[in-house]
C-alpha cells in the first residue's frame, strides 16, 4: 500500500511540474514577489512576463531576469515581454524608443526591418529577456480597429508577410525567441479583445487568402511561437473564439499549416475571456484545444494557482488527456533548449 501511495505521489508531483511549465505569469512590483516564487516552488513555472509596472531602470530589469532564470527547476523560465515598437513597448527611455511597425511598413525596406529587429532583439538579450511577443502579424484592414492600428506593418497581406518574416528571422538570429501574433488575425476587428469578445464575420476563403498569409510566412521562417487571438471567427468555428477552438488551433494551425512551435494564448485575464467564460475552465479548454502555454498577465497569484490546479484536476478527472500536457511540455522543452541553453 505504501509503495502504491508513493508511486501516486511521484506521478502527482510530476503532473504538477508539467502543468506549471504551461504558465507564463505576470506580477506587480520591481522584483518577483514571494507569492510567485511559491507557485514556482510548488508547481514549477514556465516563465514570467514583464510590463511597465515591473520596470524601473535597466540594471533592475536585468536583475529580475537573472533571478527568474536562476530559479532551480528542471526547465528554466522564459523571461518575456511585449516589445513591438511604437505604443506597445515595455522598455522605454533610457532603453531605446522604437518606432511602430507601421513606420517600417511605409518604408517597405526589408533590410531596414532586419536592422531594426536585430537591434531591438540585441537590447532585449543584453537585458536578459528571452522571449518577445512580437512581431504583430495582423493586417490593418479596418481603419476603425481600436487596438491594432499602427501596431500592424501595413494593409497589404504580402507586404506584412514579407516584412514580418524578415523581422522574425532577425529577432531569432540574435538568440531571442519571437512570437508572432494574433492568429488567425486581429486586424479586421471593430472591438478591443482586452475589453470584450470581437467577432470577425469574414468568409473562410478571405481569411485564408489575406489574414492567415503572414502567419504562414512566419511559420516558413521557423518562428518559435504564435499567439492566439481572443476573437471569434464564425466561418472557421462558430462555437468559440480562436484561443479555445480545437478547429482553429488543432486542425488549422497544427495539422493544416504544419506549425510545430509553441502556441501561446493571449492573456487569459482579458475581457474577451473573463466576461464570457470562467477563467479556470477557459484555461482547461485552451490547453485541450491545442495551446501549449497560457499567458496570465495579471498579478492575482491565487487565480494563477487556481488555473494550474484546475488543469491538474481536469487531467486527473479524465477531461483533459495527459498526453496533451506532455505534448505541450515537449515543445516547451525543445524551445527552451534552443533559446535558454547556457
N, C-alpha and C positions, 0 to 999 in steps of 0.2 A: 504493500500500500504506500509506504513511504517513497519507494522508488518511483511509483506511478505519479505521486504528487510532485516529486522533484522534476520528472520529465515535463509535466504540465506547467510547472513554474518556469522552467527554462524556455519552453515553447511560448508561453505568455510573455516572458521578458523579450524574447526575440521579436515577437509581434509588436510590442510596444516600440522597440527600437526601429523596426521597419516603418511603422506608421509615422513616427516623429520625423523621419527623414523626408516625408512628403510635405512638410510645412516650412514656409518662409514667413517669419513673423516680424511685425513692427513693434515699436515701443516708444515711450516718451523719455525725454531727457538726453543728456550728453554722454551717457555711458549705459551699457546694457544693464538693466535692473536685475535685482536678485530674483524677482519672480520669474523672469525669463530664463535665468540660469537654472532655476529649479526645474522648469519644464524640460530644459536640455538634459539635465541630470537624470530625470525620471524617464524620459521618452527618447532621448536624442532629439536633434533639431536639424532640419535641412539647411536652414540659413536665417539670416536677418536681412531686413530692408531698411535703408536709411532715408529719412526725409529731412526737410529743412529744420524740423524741430529737434533733430539729433545732431545738428552741425553747428559748431561754434567757430572753429578755425582748423587749418589743415593738419596740424600735429594731433589735435584731439580726435579728428576723424580717423587718422592713421592708427591711433592707439585703440579706438573702438574696433577697427577692422582686425588689428593684431590679436586683441583679446578673443574675438569670436573665432578666428582661425586657429588659435592655440588651444581652444577648449577640447579636452580629451574625450573623443568619441571615435567610433570606428571610421566614419566618413567625416571629413572636415566640413565646416559650414560654408555655404555661399555668403559673401557679403555683397548685397545687391543694392541697386539704386535706379531711379528713373533719371537718366542724364541724356536727354534727347537733343537739347539746344532750345533756344527761344524761351517760351514761358514755362516749359517743363524741364527744369534743370535744378537739381537739389544743391549741387555745389556751385556757389556763386563767389563773387569777389571776397577774398583775394584769389580764389580759383578763377580760371578763365571763364568769361561770359561768352557763350557760343551763340551764333545766330540760329534762328529757326530753320528747320529743314526746307521750308518753302523758299527761303533765300537761295539755298543750293539748287533747288528745282528750277528757279527762274534763271539761274546762271547756266544750268544744263551742262556743266563741265564735270565729267566723270573723274578726271584727275584731281580736281579741286575737292570733290566729295571724298575721295580717298585720303587726301591730305588732312581734311577736316576730321574724318573718322579716326585716323591713326593718332592725331594729336589729342583728340578727346579721350580715346582709349588709353593712351600713354599716361595722361594725367590721372585717370582712374586707377591704373595699375600701380603707379607710384604711391597713391593714397591707400592702396590695399583693397580696392574694390575689384571683385572678380566676375560679377555678372551685371550687365547693363540691360535694362528693359528698353531697348532701342535697337533698330530704328522703327518708327511708325511706318507701317506699310499700307495704311489706309489711303484711299484716293479721295481727294477733296471735291467730290462731285456735287455736294449740296452746299451752296454758299451760306445757307442758314444753319448749318451744323453748329451747335453751341459748344462742342467740346474738342473737335478736331482742328478745323481751320488751318492755320499756318504750321501746325504740327506735322501736317502731311507734306510730302515732297511736291505734290502737284495734282493736277486734274486728269492727267493722261496716264492710262494704265501702263503703257510701255515705258514712259519716262520714269514712273515710280518704280517699276520693276527693275529697270537698268541701274538707276542710281541706288535704289535700296539694296540690290545685290552687291554693288561695289562697296557700300557702307558696311554691310555685314562682313564681307571678306576682310576689309581693312581693320575693323574692330577686333576680329578674331586673330588676325595676323599678329597683332600686338600681344595677344595672350589673354584677352578678356572675352568671356562668353557673351554673345549677342542674343537678344530675344526679340524677334520681330513681333509686331502687334498691329491690330487686334483681329485675329482670324474669326470669321472669313471676311471681315471688312466692316469698319465703323464709320466710313466716310459719308454714307448716304443718310445717316440718322438725322432726325429733327429734334431729338431729345437727348439729354445727358444721362448716361447709364450710372453715373455717380448718384443720381437723384431718383431715377425711375427706370423702368424697362422699355427701351426703344424697340420698335418693330420696323423692319425693313421689308416693304412689300414689293420686292423686285422678283422677276421671274428667274428660275434656276439658270436658264441659258445666259442671261445677263450677268448674274453673279459669277458664273464660271468664266465668262469672256472678259470681264472687267475686274471686279473686286478681288477675285482669287488669284489673278495673274501675278501680282507682286509676291505673294506668298510662295507660289511655285518657283519663282526666280530665286527667292531666299533659300528654299529647300535645295535647289540646284547648287547654291553656294555653300552648302553644308552648314546652314545656320544651326546653332546649338539648341535653340529653343524657340517656340512660338507661344504667344499669349492669346488666350481665347477672349472673345467678346461676350459681354453680358447683353446680348442683343438677340431678339427673336427674328428668325428668317422663315416664315411660313412655307415658302416654296421648297425649303430644304427639310424642315421639321416643324410641323405646326403644333407640337406639344410643349416645347420648352426652349429656352434660349440656348445659344451655341455651347456655352460652358457646361450645360447639363445634358447635352444631346449626344447619345451614342451614335446617331446617324451622322452628325456633323463631325464629331471628334473621332469616333472609331471607324466608321465606314468611309467617309470622305477624306479626312486628313490622314489617317493611318493607312487604310487599305488602298484607296484610290490614288492619293498623291504620294504614297510611299514615304511619309515622313517618319523617321525613327529617332528623332531628337526628343528633348523634353517638351511636353505640353504643359504649360503653366497657366493657371486661371488668372484672370484679372482679380482684383481684390474681392474676396468673398464677403466683405463687410459693406460693399457698396449698396446703394438704394435699390438697384435693379434686382438684387438678390434678397436682401433682408425685408423689403416691403412686400415680397411675393412668396417667400419661402422661409421655412425655419433654417437658420444658417448651418446647424449641425446636419440636418437631413440633406440640405443642398450640397454640403461638402461631401457627404457619402455618395450622392448622386453624381457629382462631378468626377470623383475617382472611378465610380462604376462606368461612367461614360467614356473614360479613357484618359482623363487628366492625370498627370504624374506628380504635379506639385500644386499645392493650394497656397495662394498668396493671401495672408491675413495682415492687413496693413495697420489696423488699429492697435491700441495699447491695452485692450481688455484681455489680460492673460488668463482670466478664468474662462472666457469664451474660447481662447486658443486651446486650453487644456480640454474643455468640453468637446471641441471638434475632434481632437485626437482620440479621446475616449469613445466618442460616437462612432468613429471609423473602426476602432478596435472591436466594439460591440457588434457592429454590422458584420465584421468578419466572423466573429465567434457565433453569431446567430445564423450565419449562412446567407445573409442578404447580400454580402459583398465577397466574391471569391478571393481567397488569399493570394491566388496566382496573379490577380490584377495588381495587388500591392507589391508582389515580388517583381512583376514586370516593371512597375514604376521605379522601384528601388534599383533594379538592374540598370535602367537608363541613368538614374542619378549617379550610380557608381561609375559608369562609363564616362559621363561628362565631367565628374569631379576628378577622375584620374587624368583626364585630358587637360583640365584647366587649373586644378588645385595641387598638382604634384609639385613637390619641392624640387 
